[in-house]
């Protein structure tokens, strides 16, 4: 199994290799989305906008927990893939072990800090007297046991770096299956509301982590979570941070942008907050499909870049850019046709549905440019170009989007909140194209040099 994974990265036809890596990753991302949508679905069955709003208000803090995991789930795999390409297997074991244990330590420290500052944090994210209690109950569980969620983020990402995408997907299925089973029990039968959703999520994550530990301990792999390989050094830490930290900053800024959006939307009532929260999760569905596709491409690009095979690296970039863009246009169809069905799946409130459908009708125009954005960003991560990765990451959530939120809301009111997302996505796409062109030209030049050298040797 291990040899097949490396062979896939090293010599398999590019379309087959990318699709083999990407499809399970897309499925894993969809499973993660189902995690989130399941909570929203069963909370929506309560027909209580306060409980539904609590989930939306807590979402930015949940994103921060994921962001901490992203430091290690994005930074470590990028370096591991390059190290595998360079045949540096000892470095692979050390990097995976360091990422695993430092991630757990950091999230425990963050959790302690949260509980010290819990009340002011709840006010910052936009809670009111009506919804502060269910929001607090949800976050107490999610943050208190955040190390489990972080492990569930980091461990499958390490497996994907080696090409073990199916094993990563199985763990996600285990966690999601349990979450779907437990959500109605805790939320509806035990009447635990938002807190019940949190417990279902954590328990599902726990059993997924148990499965991943079994994979690391019992299956053949170049990776390790053994403490004997926990030997942090400056090189490993810097390699993890130079890609992982920008990814985490971008996720945190997504959280800040979400808080700002909720804060602005709250001025239009609880139903507006709930509608925006549901519509954003529907948009996230399309984004996570394309994110999963580009994430499947990243270990392939990283491995071949590390192996100095520029021809495969460049060909993979173009294949992923074109196919992901085609997928984006296809994804616009369900957005356009199934909007009412999506909204009614989460609430029966006609006002929330009406507001949510308006949000979706504008947000659908964000979808076509996601493929170019995310392929460029994955390419920067795979090749270790941290600054460019950070710029593209921050463009969508911070550099363009947040100022647009404030300005558009002032000019167009509630509708402006939706216009801001479209503006942020298109300007970020243009930025990504400008930044990626020099890299593509360089890869092309290196490819020509390699081909000329091969021809000289042949002669």
Buried (B, 14 or more C-beta within 10 A) or exposed (E): EBEEBBEBBBEBEBEEBBBBBBBBBBBBBBBBBBBBBBBBBBBBBBEBBBBBBBBBBBBBBBBBBBBBBBBBBBBBBBBBBBBBBBEBEEBBBBBBBBBBBBBBEBBEEBBEEBEEEBEEBBEBBBBBEEBBBBBBBBBBBBBBBBBBBBBBBBBBBBBBBBBBBBBBBBBBBBBBBBBBEBBBBBBBEEEBBBBBBBBBBBBBBBBBBEBBBEBBEEEEBBBBBEEEBBEBEEEBBEBBBBBBBBBBBBBBBBBBBBBBBBBBBBEBBBBBBBBBBBBBBBBBBBBBBBBBBBBBBBBBBBBBBBBEBBBBBBBBBEBBBEBBBEBBEEBBEBBEEEBEEBBBBBBEBEBBBEBBBBBBBBBBBBBBBBBBBBBBBBBBBBBBBBEBBBBBBBBBBBBBBBEBBBBBBEEEEBBBBBBBBBBBBBBBBBBBBEBBEEBBEEBEEBBEEBEEEEEEEEE
